Amino acid sequence: MNRAKLALVVDDNIDAADMTAEVLRMHGISAVVAYGGVEGLAKARALMPSVIFLDIGMPFLDGCAVAMELRKEQAFQNVKIVALTAWGDQEMRDRIIAAGFDLHLTKPALLATLVQVAQ
């Protein structure tokens, strides 16, 4: 897959991950899913996507921890990392900024916004 057109969707909610990826695919964007932070971190390193949509509230390794790990690596400095979460309070927004995310979208995000961010 071409990195310039690849999105990685990481969410422990299988339906949410699959639906988000399918919406992206319907708009011509290659998308793969990972159903948790550990799997997401591994897939990000293996596939080098151009954009990563990360849920925050996941067991074992949450989205903020994944983002912080990826931002430590030079290869991910220019990868767009997007928080896609139901949490929108100021404390969470501050935590997301500190973790190195580029953007914070609250669920349910507008489909047009997801597509625009991934392009």
HELIX and SHEET records of a PDB file:
HELIX    1   1 ARG A    3  LYS A    5  5                                   3    
HELIX    2   2 ILE A   14  MET A   26  1                                  13    
HELIX    3   3 GLY A   37  LEU A   47  1                                  11    
HELIX    4   4 GLY A   63  ARG A   71  1                                   9    
HELIX    5   5 GLN A   74  PHE A   76  5                                   3    
HELIX    6   6 GLN A   90  ALA A   99  1                                  10    
HELIX    7   7 LEU A  111  ALA A  118  1                                   8    
SHEET    1   A 5 SER A  30  ALA A  34  0                                        
SHEET    2   A 5 LEU A   6  VAL A  10  1                                        
SHEET    3   A 5 VAL A  51  LEU A  54  1                                        
SHEET    4   A 5 LYS A  80  THR A  85  1                                        
SHEET    5   A 5 LEU A 103  THR A 106  1                                        
END                                                                             
